Amino acid sequence: MNISKIVSFLFFLFFLVLICGYLNSQSGPVTIRDTRTLADIREEQKAKGLTQPAESTVLFKLPGQDDCRVATRVYHETMGSFDIYYPAGYDFTDPIPAIILTGQYTNKELKSRFGVTFREYQQPVDWASLFAATGFAAILYDIGQPFFSVKEVMLFLGKNAPQLHIDPDKLGIFAVSANTQVASLLLSKTDIPAVKGIKATAFLYGATYGFDLPSGKPVFLIVRAGRDDPQFLSRTDSFVDRLKTAGHNVFLLRYDEGVHGFDTKQDSTRSRDVIMEVLNFFSEHLKQ
């Protein structure tokens, strides 16, 4: 056998080992020290010319939102990466509860329609910073395929929660509109260990829920916007009925004057109260 071919093959194997080691180091646990404030990230995006779609800003604000610390692109894998929002002033010692914001549309779809990805989209970013300002970690992620992307995040979270400074037994799910579909599907999956840590779920003006009932016993807050599309309201009422029939603990919050997307369209005393009730709901059920 040709000696030069053997040597070349051995060098090729060595090169593959080096590459695999590098990729594993990129996808492994990270030390959450390299964070930036949300204000700095917004300025960076503005300098790059990133624009947001109309009516994408959550109108309710809390002091310190833009001071929250964001660890960007935490996880590198086939499904992309995710950002973790931490409270301003958090010392990264004791683990804290975390809320995962789910998305139904892929990065490709969002980029084509709005020019931003789910991690960049103003509405989920604003909600993530609201959660951080309330004392939670909040997770936004790249979406390659709606369910499998959030599944990848949950699997990684289940294995690496301590390194991420997250309490795996105090997780929450937050979804609005059509995003409730992938959230309800996720909650039904008993083969994902981290799903067992989900203790509280909030759905706002859900558009579709699928047919899967959640496993376990997370507490639900369902916000019903009274001026929403009648089809969406019918689906919401049906979902609430199914949850109650299955024995789940459900809080139904009625916002009779609320429209679809009220958090980005209505800045009233009632809309602000509803958003505060969502934040208080997670505080009550994840901080005990």
N, C-alpha and C positions, 0 to 999 in steps of 0.2 A: 504494500500500500504506500502511496506517495506520502513521504514524511511532511512535506510542506502543506499538504491538505489536512493532515492530522493536526499540525500546529495551528493552522487557520481555523479549524473547527473548534479547538480548545479555546482560542482567543474569542471566538464567537460566543461560546458558552459563558466565558468569563464576562463578556460584555452584557449578555442577557441577565446574569446574576446582578451586576451593578445596576442595570436599569430597573429590575424588579425591586431591588432594595431601595432605590430612590423613590419609586412610585409608592411603595409601602410606607415610606417615611412621610410622603405627602398626604396620604389618606389616613394616617394614624392619628392618635390623640394630639391635640395641640395645647400649648400652655397659653391660657387666656390672659396675656399681659399686653399684647399689641392691640390696643383699642383706640378708637377715635371718637370724638363727640359727634352726635348727629349734626350739629351745626357745621362742623368742619366738612362732613360728607356732603351736606347740602351745598356748601360753597364750592366744593370740588366739582359736583355735578353741574352746577350753574356755569362754572368756568368752561366745562366741556360742551355746553350748549344743550344739556338734557332738559327737555320741557315735559311738563305734566299735562295730562288730558284735563279738559274742563270738568268742574265739579268733582274733583278727586280729593280735595282737601277736607279732612274731618274738621268741622267748624269748632268743636269743643276743644279747649286747650287747658293744660295744667302747667303750673310753674315747674320749670326744670326739665321740660320735655326734651328740648334741644341739647340739654347738657348730659343726657344719658350716654353711656359708653357703648359703642358698637364694635364687636369683633366681626370683621367681614371675611367672607369666603373661608369659613371654618373647615369645610369638608370637601375634599377634592376626589371625585369619583365619576363614574359614568353618568350619573344623574345630575351632576353639577355640584353646587355648594350651598351653604346657607349662612345667614348672618344671625348673630345673637345680640340682642339689646339687653344691656344691664343697667340697673339704676345708677344715676350719678352718685359718686361717693361710695359705691359698693367696694369693699376691701378684698373680695375674692377669697374669703376664708370659709365661713359656713355656707353650705349649699342653700340655694333659694328655689322656690317653686318656679315653674316655667309654663308659658302658654304658647302653644303652636298655632299659628294662623294658617289655615289651609286654603289652597287655591285650586280652582277647577280648570283654568285655562293655561296652556303651555306658554313658555317664554316666547316661542316662535309666534303664536297667535297674538300675544300681548304686544310684542314688538311690531308686528305687522299693523295692528289696529291703533295702538297708542304710542309706540316708540319707546316703551319701557318694559322691563321684565317685572315679574311679581315682586322681587326683592327691591326694586326701584320705585314701584308704583306708590303714589302718594298716600292713598287711603290705607293700605296695610302698614306702610311705614308709620303713619300717624298713630294708628292703633297700637303698633308695637311700642312706640315711644310713650304712649299713654300707659300701657301696662308697665313699662320700665319705671315711669314716674310714680307708679303706685307700689313699686317694690318687687316686681317680678322680673325674671328673664323672659324674653319673647323671641320667637324664632320665625324668620322668613327664609324661604328656600327657593332655589331654582326649580323650575317645573319642566321636565322633559316629557313625562307622561303623568297625568294627575295623580293617580293612585300610587303607582310605583315610586314616584318621587318622594311623596310623604312617607311611604313605607321605608325607603332607604334612610330618611332622616330619623324615623323612629327606631330602626334597628341600630343605627349608629349611636343614637342617644342612649339606648338601653345598655350598650357596651361601654360608653365613655362618659356617662353622667358625672362621675366624680371629677374628671379632668375639666369638664365644662362648668363645674361649680353649680350643678343643677341637682335638685332633689328628685330622683326618679319616681318617688312615691307621691309626689304632689305636682301632677301635670294637669294642664287645662287645654281645651280645644276651643278655638274661636273661629267662626265662619259667618259670612254674610252672603245673601243672594244665592247664586248657583253654587257657590263654594261649599254650601252645606251638604251637597251630594257626596263629594269625596270624603268629607268629615264623617258623615254617617256610615259610609262604607268602611272607613278606617276603624271606627268604634266597634264594628261587628267582627273584627279579625282577632280571634283568640290565639292565633299562631305567632303574633307579634308580642314578645314579652313586655315591651314598654307600654303597650295599650292598657295593661293592668294597672299602671300608675296613673291613668287618667281619672281624676276625681270630679271634675267639673267641666261642663260644656255649655257654651252660649252660642245660640244661633239668632241672627238678626235678619228680618224680612227674607226668610228662606224662599228660594224659588223652586227647589226640587230636593227631595231627600232620598230617592231610591227606595228600596223595599227592605233594607237591612235594619234590624233593630240592634241597638248596641249590646255588646256583651258586658257582663259585670253590672255594677250599679253606680255609674256616674250620675251626679245631680245635673239636671238640665235647667237652663233658663232659655225660654223661647220668647223672643220679642216679636209681637205681631203688629205690623204697621197697618192701621185700619184703612188707609187709602191706597193700599197696594193693589196689584193686579188681582182680580177675583180668583183666577186660577191658582195663583200663588197662595192666596189666603185659604183656599180650599185644601191645598196640599199641606199647609201648615196645620190646619185644624185636624186633618186626618192623621198627621204624624204625631201630634200631641195626644190624640185619642189612643193611638197604638202604643205609645210609650206608657200611658197610664194603665191601659189594659194589661201590659206586660209587667206592671208593678214598679215602674221607674218613678223616681222622685222628680216631679216636673213643676217648675214655676213658670206660669204664663203671664207675661207682662204685656198689657195692651196699651198701645199708643194710638188711640183712635184717629188722631189727625196726622199720623205719620205717613209719609210717602215712601216708596221704594228708594232706598239710599238716603234716608232722612239725615243720617249723620253727616253727609256732605252737602245737603240741600236746605236744611231747616235749622236755623240758629235761634231757637226759642227757649223759654224757660223749661218747657216740657221736654224738648229734645235733649237739653243738657241734663235734666234730671234722669232721663232714661239711660244716657251714657254713664252717668255716675252710678246708677243701679247695676249696670253691667260690671263696672270696676269693683263695686262693693260686693257683688255676688262672688267674684273670684277671690276677693280678700277673705270673705267669710268661709269659703269652702276649701281654700288651699293654704291658708296661713294658720290654721288651727293645729 
